[in-house]
Amino acid sequence: MSERWDTERPTPSAPEGRPNGFIGTEPRGPPMHYPKTISTYCPKCKTHTEHEVEKGKKRPASELKWGQRRFRRATSGYGGFPRPKPEGRAKAVRRVYLKFRCKKCKYTVQPASWRASQLEIVEKH
């Protein structure tokens, strides 16, 4: 039983070109490619049709929302920022929101999002 612990265990090696224990985003890989047109189900046509793919864009935040009104009230006048400013960097991997627009009836569907570090919409190759 004691021989089991006496043997030398091999240490896991880091991937080529990266230091041991490397967790970071500096050497990013190639971007994820997604086709400009895909064939998927259209709920309005009730059949599979060609769809155009586009990235979802963030719309400007409304100043009338309750959270924004509370934030403006807290930051107005003297006193400054109501909470500590976030430190560090932004997340390396962001959510990808895509919209599929049917070429036949122009109906738009936004499927569930997922995370990707980079996304490029390209012609089918």
Rosetta silent file (secondary structure, phi, psi, omega in degrees, C-alpha in Angstrom):
SEQUENCE: MSERWDTERPTPSAPEGRPNGFIGTEPRGPPMHYPKTISTYCPKCKTHTEHEVEKGKKRPASELKWGQRRFRRATSGYGGFPRPKPEGRAKAVRRVYLKFRCKKCKYTVQPASWRASQLEIVEKH
SCORE:     score description
SCORE:     0.000 S_00000001
   1 L     0.000  -33.692 -178.568    0.000    0.000    0.000 S_00000001
   2 H   -73.034  -25.187 -179.962    2.850    2.385    0.719 S_00000001
   3 H   -63.903  -27.200 -177.635    4.368    1.813   -2.759 S_00000001
   4 H   -60.366  -39.687 -176.790    1.351    3.537   -4.295 S_00000001
   5 H   -87.129  -13.767 -178.802    2.295    6.929   -2.866 S_00000001
   6 H   -79.984  -22.476 -177.782    6.021    6.529   -3.456 S_00000001
   7 L   -72.516  146.880 -179.390    5.697    6.507   -7.246 S_00000001
   8 L   -80.791  128.315  177.902    6.184    9.772   -9.064 S_00000001
   9 L   -89.646  140.241  176.360    3.045   11.113  -10.732 S_00000001
  10 L   -73.360  135.668  178.733    3.354   12.836  -14.100 S_00000001
  11 L   -85.870  140.109  179.283    2.398   16.501  -13.908 S_00000001
  12 L   -67.541  135.380 -178.655   -0.035   17.756  -16.537 S_00000001
  13 L   -93.277  151.802  179.814    1.714   19.960  -19.082 S_00000001
  14 L   -76.137  155.050  176.268    0.351   23.261  -20.356 S_00000001
  15 L   -59.797  157.761 -176.504   -0.761   23.594  -23.996 S_00000001
  16 L   -56.934  128.231  175.610    1.915   24.605  -26.484 S_00000001
  17 L    83.639    4.832  179.360    2.881   28.275  -26.169 S_00000001
  18 L  -122.588  139.346  178.111    1.006   28.933  -22.910 S_00000001
  19 L   -69.598  158.827 -179.981    2.486   29.181  -19.421 S_00000001
  20 L   -62.208  137.718  179.421    1.375   26.715  -16.765 S_00000001
  21 L    75.803   17.779 -177.391   -1.865   27.750  -15.024 S_00000001
  22 L   -72.716  120.349  172.634   -2.757   30.164  -17.836 S_00000001
  23 L  -132.713  104.249 -177.263   -6.351   31.343  -17.635 S_00000001
  24 L  -168.555 -174.040 -175.704   -6.889   34.372  -19.795 S_00000001
  25 L  -122.104    5.144 -176.596   -8.068   35.766  -23.066 S_00000001
  26 L   -57.756  -62.876 -179.940   -4.919   37.149  -24.656 S_00000001
  27 L   -81.117   84.069 -179.761   -4.232   34.443  -27.244 S_00000001
  28 L   -76.412  148.527  177.304   -7.760   34.255  -28.680 S_00000001
  29 L   -82.134 -174.956  179.204   -8.605   31.659  -31.218 S_00000001
  30 L   -68.939  154.542 -179.337  -10.229   32.315  -34.571 S_00000001
  31 L   -69.545  155.747  177.065  -13.768   33.747  -34.531 S_00000001
  32 E   -76.932  131.545 -179.873  -16.809   31.513  -34.783 S_00000001
  33 E   -99.794  136.531  179.392  -18.279   31.633  -38.286 S_00000001
  34 E  -130.648  135.719 -176.257  -22.041   31.586  -38.838 S_00000001
  35 E   -69.589  149.825  179.695  -23.693   31.509  -42.292 S_00000001
  36 L   -70.299  -33.212  178.113  -25.589   34.583  -43.586 S_00000001
  37 E  -127.136  136.489  177.103  -28.519   32.458  -44.737 S_00000001
  38 E  -133.618  157.390  175.146  -29.840   29.279  -43.128 S_00000001
  39 E  -100.737  115.627 -179.033  -32.793   27.021  -43.766 S_00000001
  40 E  -146.308  171.904 -175.238  -34.916   26.775  -40.633 S_00000001
  41 E   -73.558  132.564  174.764  -38.552   26.533  -39.559 S_00000001
  42 E  -105.905  118.970 -178.576  -40.738   29.629  -39.954 S_00000001
  43 L   -67.358  -22.735  179.879  -43.711   29.611  -37.542 S_00000001
  44 L   -80.971  -44.366  177.571  -45.708   31.945  -39.815 S_00000001
  45 L   -77.566  -19.663 -177.856  -45.185   29.955  -43.049 S_00000001
  46 L    60.032   35.894  176.440  -45.368   26.678  -41.051 S_00000001
  47 E  -157.860  167.872  175.892  -42.551   25.186  -43.132 S_00000001
  48 E   -77.560  128.899  178.123  -38.782   25.299  -43.495 S_00000001
  49 E  -137.353  171.238  175.414  -37.656   28.324  -45.521 S_00000001
  50 E   -75.008  136.662  178.736  -34.485   30.323  -46.120 S_00000001
  51 E  -125.320  141.114  172.099  -33.779   32.871  -43.382 S_00000001
  52 E   -84.853  140.779 -179.440  -31.368   35.819  -43.314 S_00000001
  53 E  -107.398  131.451  174.390  -29.190   35.933  -40.191 S_00000001
  54 E  -140.723  154.572  179.211  -28.301   39.200  -38.477 S_00000001
  55 E   -76.697  141.477  175.680  -26.824   40.148  -35.128 S_00000001
  56 L   -76.820  138.879 -178.345  -29.187   41.575  -32.528 S_00000001
  57 L  -109.156  145.041 -179.855  -28.373   45.132  -31.541 S_00000001
  58 L   -78.460  128.569  178.746  -28.781   46.648  -28.096 S_00000001
  59 L   -86.029  158.941 -179.464  -31.341   49.420  -28.061 S_00000001
  60 L   -65.378  140.852 -178.495  -30.768   52.561  -25.971 S_00000001
  61 L   -68.674  141.049 -179.687  -31.893   52.251  -22.349 S_00000001
  62 L   -78.253  137.359  178.136  -35.069   54.130  -21.457 S_00000001
  63 L   -78.437  -10.260 -177.020  -34.705   57.001  -18.992 S_00000001
  64 L   -92.148   -6.956  179.122  -38.224   56.324  -17.681 S_00000001
  65 L   -65.709  150.000 -174.133  -37.491   52.858  -16.238 S_00000001
  66 H   -62.994  -41.441 -179.717  -37.672   52.677  -12.436 S_00000001
  67 H   -63.948  -37.754  179.058  -34.078   51.519  -11.972 S_00000001
  68 H   -71.068  -37.671  176.909  -32.766   54.348  -14.141 S_00000001
  69 H   -64.211  -41.924  179.017  -34.880   56.936  -12.281 S_00000001
  70 H   -65.449  -40.212  178.996  -33.555   55.659   -8.949 S_00000001
  71 H   -64.069  -44.606  179.369  -29.971   55.757  -10.289 S_00000001
  72 H   -62.984  -38.710  179.153  -30.380   59.349  -11.547 S_00000001
  73 H   -65.954  -39.614 -178.481  -31.834   60.413   -8.187 S_00000001
  74 H   -71.109  -32.989 -177.310  -28.928   58.791   -6.304 S_00000001
  75 H   -91.732   -8.050 -179.238  -26.226   60.344   -8.499 S_00000001
  76 L   -76.694  152.494  178.565  -27.745   63.818   -8.689 S_00000001
  77 L    73.854 -152.297  179.381  -26.357   66.575   -6.475 S_00000001
  78 L   -84.847  159.826  175.030  -23.480   65.920   -4.091 S_00000001
  79 L   118.429  -28.202  174.598  -22.423   62.475   -2.988 S_00000001
  80 L    76.814 -151.329 -172.064  -21.241   60.859   -6.187 S_00000001
  81 L   -74.129  135.281 -174.314  -21.680   57.266   -7.269 S_00000001
  82 L   -77.486  -12.086 -178.129  -24.081   55.185   -5.121 S_00000001
  83 L  -143.972  161.131 -179.120  -22.106   51.918   -5.354 S_00000001
  84 L   -63.881  141.956  179.134  -18.468   50.901   -5.862 S_00000001
  85 L   -71.776  139.449 -178.593  -17.258   51.076   -9.425 S_00000001
  86 L   -65.635  137.012  178.115  -16.550   47.627  -10.928 S_00000001
  87 L  -103.552  165.536  178.456  -12.879   46.722  -11.073 S_00000001
  88 L    88.641 -164.218 -175.427  -11.116   44.450  -13.496 S_00000001
  89 L  -106.436  169.779  176.471  -11.895   43.815  -17.125 S_00000001
  90 L   -74.218  163.071  179.146  -15.050   43.015  -19.021 S_00000001
  91 L   -64.289  141.075 -179.757  -15.965   39.401  -19.664 S_00000001
  92 L   -74.506  -29.828 -177.078  -14.029   37.822  -22.502 S_00000001
  93 L  -110.505  123.534 -177.611  -17.037   35.814  -23.650 S_00000001
  94 E  -113.182  162.732  178.281  -20.237   37.695  -24.448 S_00000001
  95 E   -74.920  139.839  179.228  -23.762   36.601  -25.268 S_00000001
  96 E  -107.233  121.126  177.063  -24.588   36.301  -28.949 S_00000001
  97 L  -111.045  119.897  178.897  -28.085   37.368  -29.977 S_00000001
  98 E  -114.489  152.311  174.281  -29.095   36.441  -33.519 S_00000001
  99 E  -121.915  134.223  176.565  -32.244   37.246  -35.489 S_00000001
 100 E  -108.714  119.602  179.266  -33.553   35.041  -38.270 S_00000001
 101 E  -109.885  122.516 -179.716  -35.709   36.850  -40.882 S_00000001
 102 E   -66.546  132.204 -179.853  -37.762   34.695  -43.244 S_00000001
 103 L   -75.308  -21.725 -177.553  -37.088   35.625  -46.877 S_00000001
 104 L   -81.471  -52.978 -174.184  -40.619   34.606  -47.899 S_00000001
 105 L  -113.444   -0.864  178.476  -42.831   36.432  -45.365 S_00000001
 106 L    65.946   17.380  177.508  -40.245   38.680  -43.584 S_00000001
 107 L   -74.875  136.511 -176.871  -41.239   37.255  -40.167 S_00000001
 108 E  -108.577  134.166  177.638  -38.402   37.598  -37.609 S_00000001
 109 E  -122.609  135.433  175.295  -37.542   35.013  -34.963 S_00000001
 110 L  -113.546  104.372 -179.227  -34.983   35.518  -32.196 S_00000001
 111 L   -73.915  175.022  178.558  -33.787   32.123  -30.896 S_00000001
 112 L   -61.060  144.458 -177.803  -32.143   31.546  -27.507 S_00000001
 113 L   -86.034  165.500  174.150  -28.744   33.168  -27.152 S_00000001
 114 E  -143.354  175.486 -177.660  -25.421   31.518  -26.363 S_00000001
 115 E  -101.783  139.052  175.155  -21.942   32.659  -25.447 S_00000001
 116 E  -153.714  144.937 -179.368  -19.058   33.176  -27.869 S_00000001
 117 L   -73.264  -41.145  176.878  -15.884   35.251  -27.687 S_00000001
 118 L  -143.065  144.268  178.029  -16.138   36.374  -31.326 S_00000001
 119 E  -137.957  131.828  176.241  -18.746   35.785  -33.993 S_00000001
 120 E  -122.838  132.485  175.320  -18.593   36.554  -37.698 S_00000001
 121 E   -94.927  117.632 -173.124  -21.531   36.189  -40.060 S_00000001
 122 E  -126.140  163.254  172.810  -20.090   34.962  -43.364 S_00000001
 123 L   -66.184  151.106  178.027  -21.258   33.663  -46.731 S_00000001
 124 L   -62.976  136.289  179.748  -21.602   29.877  -46.888 S_00000001
 125 L  -120.816    0.000    0.000  -18.330   28.275  -47.925 S_00000001
